[in-house]
Structure formats: C-alpha cells, structure tokens
C-alpha cells in the first residue's frame, strides 16, 4: 500500500515546493502543493507537472489524486 508520505516525497523530489500536504487511504489521495514553479501556468499545466513528478506511481500505485496547486502568493492570500 502506498502511504501519503511516499507521494509527498515523490512530489518534493520532482518539484521545488514551499509546502506540500498529502492525505489519503493508500489509493485515493488529496494534496495541497505550493510551488513557485506554478507561476504563470494554467491549472492543467500545474497538474501535469505534478503527474510528471509522480511518474509511474500515477499508473501503478495511485488510483485517484485530487490536488490544489498554488503559487506561494496564492497560498498566502488564501486563494484556495
């Protein structure tokens, strides 16, 4: 079973993050990811960055991932 911590570490290894929270039951996960790398990107492009960071885990270990992808400015202003 995949733990939320494993998903968190994979995201942090692939994206320079200011903040990452991951919760889940082993197959279904929810994440809040704050990164300057999201600046100027659409929601789709932000999610693609996260999927890229997770790589094969998305096909093999993660059944569903719900995520909020925010820049540090959006995070601080409460733009959630």
N, CA, C and O atoms as CSV, one atom per row, in Angstrom:
chain,resi,resn,atom,element,x,y,z
A,1,UNK,N,N,0.840,-1.185,0.000
A,1,UNK,CA,C,0.000,0.000,0.000
A,1,UNK,C,C,0.887,1.252,0.000
A,1,UNK,O,O,1.876,1.328,0.730
A,2,UNK,N,N,0.521,2.206,-0.813
A,2,UNK,CA,C,1.254,3.461,-0.891
A,2,UNK,C,C,0.801,4.393,0.219
A,2,UNK,O,O,-0.396,4.589,0.427
A,3,UNK,N,N,1.755,4.962,0.926
A,3,UNK,CA,C,1.457,5.883,2.012
A,3,UNK,C,C,1.482,7.321,1.504
A,3,UNK,O,O,2.213,7.635,0.564
A,4,UNK,N,N,0.681,8.203,2.123
A,4,UNK,CA,C,0.710,9.610,1.738
A,4,UNK,C,C,2.120,10.208,1.792
A,4,UNK,O,O,2.471,11.049,0.964
A,5,UNK,N,N,2.918,9.778,2.757
A,5,UNK,CA,C,4.295,10.279,2.872
A,5,UNK,C,C,5.114,9.951,1.624
A,5,UNK,O,O,5.935,10.758,1.189
A,6,UNK,N,N,4.893,8.771,1.053
A,6,UNK,CA,C,5.621,8.385,-0.167
A,6,UNK,C,C,5.263,9.304,-1.325
A,6,UNK,O,O,6.134,9.711,-2.094
A,7,UNK,N,N,3.981,9.630,-1.449
A,7,UNK,CA,C,3.523,10.533,-2.502
A,7,UNK,C,C,4.114,11.919,-2.263
A,7,UNK,O,O,4.584,12.562,-3.202
A,8,UNK,N,N,4.093,12.377,-1.035
A,8,UNK,CA,C,4.651,13.690,-0.669
A,8,UNK,C,C,6.126,13.770,-1.057
A,8,UNK,O,O,6.554,14.748,-1.669
A,9,UNK,N,N,6.896,12.759,-0.708
A,9,UNK,CA,C,8.328,12.758,-1.019
A,9,UNK,C,C,8.581,12.734,-2.524
A,9,UNK,O,O,9.516,13.376,-3.003
A,10,UNK,N,N,7.765,12.006,-3.268
A,10,UNK,CA,C,7.922,11.952,-4.723
A,10,UNK,C,C,7.646,13.323,-5.346
A,10,UNK,O,O,8.357,13.749,-6.257
A,11,UNK,N,N,6.619,14.008,-4.857
A,11,UNK,CA,C,6.313,15.351,-5.361
A,11,UNK,C,C,7.463,16.300,-5.051
A,11,UNK,O,O,7.909,17.052,-5.918
A,12,UNK,N,N,7.939,16.259,-3.808
A,12,UNK,CA,C,9.039,17.148,-3.398
A,12,UNK,C,C,10.329,16.856,-4.164
A,12,UNK,O,O,11.135,17.760,-4.385
A,13,UNK,N,N,10.527,15.617,-4.563
A,13,UNK,CA,C,11.733,15.265,-5.319
A,13,UNK,C,C,11.663,15.783,-6.753
A,13,UNK,O,O,12.699,16.008,-7.380
A,14,UNK,N,N,10.449,15.976,-7.278
A,14,UNK,CA,C,10.298,16.384,-8.666
A,14,UNK,C,C,9.994,17.850,-8.880
A,14,UNK,O,O,10.161,18.367,-9.985
A,15,UNK,N,N,9.545,18.533,-7.821
A,15,UNK,CA,C,9.158,19.941,-7.926
A,15,UNK,C,C,9.715,20.679,-6.707
A,15,UNK,O,O,9.638,20.174,-5.587
A,16,UNK,N,N,10.270,21.861,-6.921
A,16,UNK,CA,C,10.724,22.691,-5.802
A,16,UNK,C,C,9.483,23.255,-5.118
A,16,UNK,O,O,8.811,24.127,-5.668
A,17,UNK,N,N,9.181,22.759,-3.923
A,17,UNK,CA,C,7.947,23.124,-3.227
A,17,UNK,C,C,8.232,23.950,-1.982
A,17,UNK,O,O,9.233,23.756,-1.293
A,18,UNK,N,N,7.336,24.859,-1.724
A,18,UNK,CA,C,7.371,25.626,-0.481
A,18,UNK,C,C,6.565,24.910,0.602
A,18,UNK,O,O,6.867,25.010,1.792
A,19,UNK,N,N,5.525,24.180,0.158
A,19,UNK,CA,C,4.650,23.484,1.101
A,19,UNK,C,C,3.974,22.330,0.366
A,19,UNK,O,O,3.544,22.485,-0.778
A,20,UNK,N,N,3.881,21.176,1.019
A,20,UNK,CA,C,3.166,20.026,0.459
A,20,UNK,C,C,2.442,19.305,1.592
A,20,UNK,O,O,3.039,18.986,2.621
A,21,UNK,N,N,1.153,19.053,1.393
A,21,UNK,CA,C,0.363,18.228,2.308
A,21,UNK,C,C,-0.267,17.126,1.470
A,21,UNK,O,O,-0.813,17.395,0.400
A,22,UNK,N,N,-0.197,15.901,1.941
A,22,UNK,CA,C,-0.850,14.790,1.245
A,22,UNK,C,C,-1.568,13.927,2.272
A,22,UNK,O,O,-1.004,13.559,3.302
A,23,UNK,N,N,-2.814,13.614,1.974
A,23,UNK,CA,C,-3.607,12.708,2.806
A,23,UNK,C,C,-4.199,11.662,1.876
A,23,UNK,O,O,-4.331,11.894,0.674
A,24,UNK,N,N,-4.555,10.516,2.429
A,24,UNK,CA,C,-5.175,9.501,1.588
A,24,UNK,C,C,-5.255,8.152,2.258
A,24,UNK,O,O,-4.781,7.950,3.376
A,25,UNK,N,N,-5.882,7.219,1.525
A,25,UNK,CA,C,-6.147,5.892,2.068
A,25,UNK,C,C,-5.306,4.787,1.434
A,25,UNK,O,O,-5.571,3.604,1.649
A,26,UNK,N,N,-4.303,5.164,0.662
A,26,UNK,CA,C,-3.469,4.149,0.014
A,26,UNK,C,C,-3.693,4.063,-1.477
A,26,UNK,O,O,-2.817,3.591,-2.202
A,27,UNK,N,N,-4.848,4.508,-1.958
A,27,UNK,CA,C,-5.141,4.546,-3.393
A,27,UNK,C,C,-5.700,5.894,-3.828
A,27,UNK,O,O,-5.430,6.350,-4.939
A,28,UNK,N,N,-6.474,6.529,-2.962
A,28,UNK,CA,C,-7.089,7.818,-3.246
A,28,UNK,C,C,-6.405,8.865,-2.373
A,28,UNK,O,O,-6.341,8.721,-1.152
A,29,UNK,N,N,-5.896,9.915,-3.006
A,29,UNK,CA,C,-5.116,10.914,-2.283
A,29,UNK,C,C,-5.626,12.323,-2.561
A,29,UNK,O,O,-6.189,12.602,-3.619
A,30,UNK,N,N,-5.415,13.201,-1.589
A,30,UNK,CA,C,-5.685,14.617,-1.714
A,30,UNK,C,C,-4.392,15.342,-1.388
A,30,UNK,O,O,-3.708,15.002,-0.423
A,31,UNK,N,N,-4.055,16.347,-2.199
A,31,UNK,CA,C,-2.799,17.056,-1.985
A,31,UNK,C,C,-2.987,18.566,-2.130
A,31,UNK,O,O,-3.782,19.038,-2.943
A,32,UNK,N,N,-2.238,19.300,-1.323
A,32,UNK,CA,C,-2.093,20.743,-1.471
A,32,UNK,C,C,-0.608,20.959,-1.745
A,32,UNK,O,O,0.242,20.583,-0.937
A,33,UNK,N,N,-0.305,21.563,-2.885
A,33,UNK,CA,C,1.082,21.730,-3.309
A,33,UNK,C,C,1.313,23.206,-3.618
A,33,UNK,O,O,0.605,23.800,-4.431
A,34,UNK,N,N,2.314,23.789,-2.959
A,34,UNK,CA,C,2.634,25.199,-3.151
A,34,UNK,C,C,4.038,25.284,-3.746
A,34,UNK,O,O,5.013,24.831,-3.147
A,35,UNK,N,N,4.116,25.875,-4.939
A,35,UNK,CA,C,5.401,25.965,-5.622
A,35,UNK,C,C,5.448,27.200,-6.509
A,35,UNK,O,O,4.461,27.539,-7.162
A,36,UNK,N,N,6.574,27.861,-6.530
A,36,UNK,CA,C,6.794,28.986,-7.435
A,36,UNK,C,C,6.788,28.513,-8.886
A,36,UNK,O,O,6.525,29.299,-9.796
A,37,UNK,N,N,7.077,27.232,-9.103
A,37,UNK,CA,C,7.085,26.680,-10.463
A,37,UNK,C,C,5.707,26.754,-11.127
A,37,UNK,O,O,5.607,26.627,-12.347
A,38,UNK,N,N,4.652,26.956,-10.347
A,38,UNK,CA,C,3.302,27.042,-10.898
A,38,UNK,C,C,2.970,28.431,-11.444
A,38,UNK,O,O,1.960,28.603,-12.126
A,39,UNK,N,N,3.803,29.408,-11.152
A,39,UNK,CA,C,3.529,30.789,-11.571
A,39,UNK,C,C,3.354,30.868,-13.086
A,39,UNK,O,O,4.187,30.372,-13.845
A,40,UNK,N,N,2.267,31.494,-13.512
A,40,UNK,CA,C,2.003,31.690,-14.929
A,40,UNK,C,C,1.460,30.481,-15.664
A,40,UNK,O,O,1.213,30.551,-16.868
A,41,UNK,N,N,1.267,29.370,-14.960
A,41,UNK,CA,C,0.770,28.150,-15.607
A,41,UNK,C,C,-0.729,27.964,-15.354
A,41,UNK,O,O,-1.245,28.350,-14.305
A,42,UNK,N,N,-1.409,27.375,-16.317
A,42,UNK,CA,C,-2.820,27.026,-16.145
A,42,UNK,C,C,-2.922,25.881,-15.139
A,42,UNK,O,O,-1.925,25.246,-14.795
A,43,UNK,N,N,-4.129,25.635,-14.680
A,43,UNK,CA,C,-4.349,24.522,-13.750
A,43,UNK,C,C,-3.927,23.206,-14.388
A,43,UNK,O,O,-3.322,22.364,-13.724
A,44,UNK,N,N,-4.237,23.018,-15.662
A,44,UNK,CA,C,-3.869,21.778,-16.365
A,44,UNK,C,C,-2.353,21.610,-16.381
A,44,UNK,O,O,-1.857,20.521,-16.092
A,45,UNK,N,N,-1.610,22.658,-16.709
A,45,UNK,CA,C,-0.144,22.580,-16.753
A,45,UNK,C,C,0.432,22.313,-15.362
A,45,UNK,O,O,1.407,21.575,-15.226
A,46,UNK,N,N,-0.157,22.901,-14.346
A,46,UNK,CA,C,0.298,22.657,-12.971
A,46,UNK,C,C,0.123,21.187,-12.615
A,46,UNK,O,O,1.021,20.559,-12.052
A,47,UNK,N,N,-1.043,20.650,-12.950
A,47,UNK,CA,C,-1.309,19.239,-12.651
A,47,UNK,C,C,-0.374,18.332,-13.448
A,47,UNK,O,O,0.070,17.302,-12.940
A,48,UNK,N,N,-0.078,18.700,-14.668
A,48,UNK,CA,C,0.856,17.907,-15.472
A,48,UNK,C,C,2.239,17.869,-14.840
A,48,UNK,O,O,2.914,16.841,-14.894
A,49,UNK,N,N,2.670,18.982,-14.238
A,49,UNK,CA,C,3.962,18.995,-13.522
A,49,UNK,C,C,3.955,17.976,-12.380
A,49,UNK,O,O,4.921,17.239,-12.181
A,50,UNK,N,N,2.859,17.951,-11.643
A,50,UNK,CA,C,2.753,17.014,-10.514
A,50,UNK,C,C,2.728,15.572,-11.028
A,50,UNK,O,O,3.416,14.709,-10.483
A,51,UNK,N,N,1.938,15.310,-12.074
A,51,UNK,CA,C,1.898,13.961,-12.640
A,51,UNK,C,C,3.279,13.527,-13.112
A,51,UNK,O,O,3.667,12.371,-12.943
A,52,UNK,N,N,4.013,14.455,-13.700
A,52,UNK,CA,C,5.370,14.152,-14.157
A,52,UNK,C,C,6.270,13.802,-12.978
A,52,UNK,O,O,7.073,12.873,-13.063
A,53,UNK,N,N,6.139,14.538,-11.885
A,53,UNK,CA,C,6.952,14.261,-10.689
A,53,UNK,C,C,6.634,12.878,-10.125
A,53,UNK,O,O,7.520,12.193,-9.614
A,54,UNK,N,N,5.369,12.468,-10.219
A,54,UNK,CA,C,4.972,11.163,-9.685
A,54,UNK,C,C,5.295,10.016,-10.636
A,54,UNK,O,O,5.409,8.867,-10.208
A,55,UNK,N,N,5.444,10.320,-11.918
A,55,UNK,CA,C,5.848,9.320,-12.898
A,55,UNK,C,C,4.995,8.066,-12.877
A,55,UNK,O,O,3.768,8.137,-12.927
A,56,UNK,N,N,5.648,6.926,-12.803
A,56,UNK,CA,C,4.976,5.619,-12.860
A,56,UNK,C,C,4.013,5.384,-11.696
A,56,UNK,O,O,3.097,4.569,-11.805
A,57,UNK,N,N,4.213,6.089,-10.591
A,57,UNK,CA,C,3.304,5.924,-9.450
A,57,UNK,C,C,1.860,6.210,-9.854
A,57,UNK,O,O,0.931,5.587,-9.339
A,58,UNK,N,N,1.676,7.157,-10.779
A,58,UNK,CA,C,0.317,7.501,-11.210
A,58,UNK,C,C,-0.349,6.324,-11.925
A,58,UNK,O,O,-1.568,6.174,-11.852
A,59,UNK,N,N,0.402,5.522,-12.588
A,59,UNK,CA,C,-0.174,4.373,-13.298
A,59,UNK,C,C,-0.267,3.132,-12.414
A,59,UNK,O,O,-1.181,2.321,-12.565
A,60,UNK,N,N,0.671,2.992,-11.506
A,60,UNK,CA,C,0.779,1.742,-10.765
A,60,UNK,C,C,0.250,1.789,-9.336
A,60,UNK,O,O,-0.263,0.785,-8.841
A,61,UNK,N,N,0.363,2.937,-8.662
A,61,UNK,CA,C,0.054,2.976,-7.237
A,61,UNK,C,C,-1.107,3.890,-6.865
A,61,UNK,O,O,-1.799,3.640,-5.879
A,62,UNK,N,N,-1.324,4.936,-7.636
A,62,UNK,CA,C,-2.321,5.947,-7.283
A,62,UNK,C,C,-3.555,5.762,-8.155
A,62,UNK,O,O,-3.484,5.866,-9.379
A,63,UNK,N,N,-4.676,5.489,-7.519
A,63,UNK,CA,C,-5.922,5.338,-8.275
A,63,UNK,C,C,-6.523,6.714,-8.583
A,63,UNK,O,O,-7.031,6.940,-9.681
A,64,UNK,N,N,-6.462,7.633,-7.610
A,64,UNK,CA,C,-7.019,8.973,-7.799
A,64,UNK,C,C,-6.212,9.976,-6.979
A,64,UNK,O,O,-5.776,9.688,-5.864
A,65,UNK,N,N,-6.025,11.166,-7.561
A,65,UNK,CA,C,-5.311,12.236,-6.871
A,65,UNK,C,C,-6.059,13.537,-7.104
A,65,UNK,O,O,-6.136,14.035,-8.227
A,66,UNK,N,N,-6.603,14.074,-6.033
A,66,UNK,CA,C,-7.253,15.381,-6.063
A,66,UNK,C,C,-6.221,16.368,-5.530
A,66,UNK,O,O,-5.614,16.127,-4.486
A,67,UNK,N,N,-6.018,17.484,-6.242
A,67,UNK,CA,C,-4.966,18.384,-5.779
A,67,UNK,C,C,-5.318,19.847,-5.973
A,67,UNK,O,O,-6.040,20.230,-6.894
A,68,UNK,N,N,-4.778,20.646,-5.067
A,68,UNK,CA,C,-4.765,22.090,-5.194
A,68,UNK,C,C,-3.318,22.452,-5.486
A,68,UNK,O,O,-2.418,22.075,-4.736
A,69,UNK,N,N,-3.093,23.174,-6.564
A,69,UNK,CA,C,-1.745,23.584,-6.943
A,69,UNK,C,C,-1.710,25.107,-6.906
A,69,UNK,O,O,-2.376,25.773,-7.698
A,70,UNK,N,N,-0.934,25.643,-5.988
A,70,UNK,CA,C,-0.916,27.082,-5.733
A,70,UNK,C,C,0.496,27.643,-5.795
A,70,UNK,O,O,1.467,26.955,-5.482
A,71,UNK,N,N,0.594,28.903,-6.206
A,71,UNK,CA,C,1.867,29.613,-6.074
A,71,UNK,C,C,1.968,30.074,-4.620
A,71,UNK,O,O,0.959,30.105,-3.915
A,72,UNK,N,N,3.163,30.429,-4.164
A,72,UNK,CA,C,3.279,30.950,-2.790
A,72,UNK,C,C,2.393,32.185,-2.564
A,72,UNK,O,O,1.842,32.359,-1.477
A,73,UNK,N,N,2.258,33.029,-3.573
A,73,UNK,CA,C,1.425,34.225,-3.444
A,73,UNK,C,C,-0.048,33.841,-3.267
A,73,UNK,O,O,-0.744,34.425,-2.435
A,74,UNK,N,N,-0.524,32.863,-4.046
A,74,UNK,CA,C,-1.904,32.393,-3.912
A,74,UNK,C,C,-2.129,31.762,-2.544
A,74,UNK,O,O,-3.179,31.957,-1.931
A,75,UNK,N,N,-1.156,31.013,-2.072
A,75,UNK,CA,C,-1.230,30.343,-0.762
A,75,UNK,C,C,-1.349,31.381,0.358
A,75,UNK,O,O,-2.188,31.255,1.250
A,76,UNK,N,N,-0.491,32.414,0.297
A,76,UNK,CA,C,-0.504,33.440,1.342
A,76,UNK,C,C,-1.784,34.275,1.330
A,76,UNK,O,O,-2.268,34.697,2.380
A,77,UNK,N,N,-2.323,34.508,0.139
A,77,UNK,CA,C,-3.522,35.351,0.042
A,77,UNK,C,C,-4.802,34.566,0.302
A,77,UNK,O,O,-5.888,35.146,0.331
A,78,UNK,N,N,-4.689,33.272,0.488
A,78,UNK,CA,C,-5.865,32.443,0.758
A,78,UNK,C,C,-6.655,32.120,-0.503
A,78,UNK,O,O,-7.829,31.759,-0.418
A,79,UNK,N,N,-6.037,32.243,-1.657
A,79,UNK,CA,C,-6.677,31.952,-2.938
A,79,UNK,C,C,-6.783,30.449,-3.140
A,79,UNK,O,O,-6.047,29.873,-3.942
A,80,UNK,N,N,-7.678,29.824,-2.430
A,80,UNK,CA,C,-7.794,28.362,-2.496
A,80,UNK,C,C,-9.139,28.029,-3.006
A,80,UNK,O,O,-9.471,26.853,-3.149
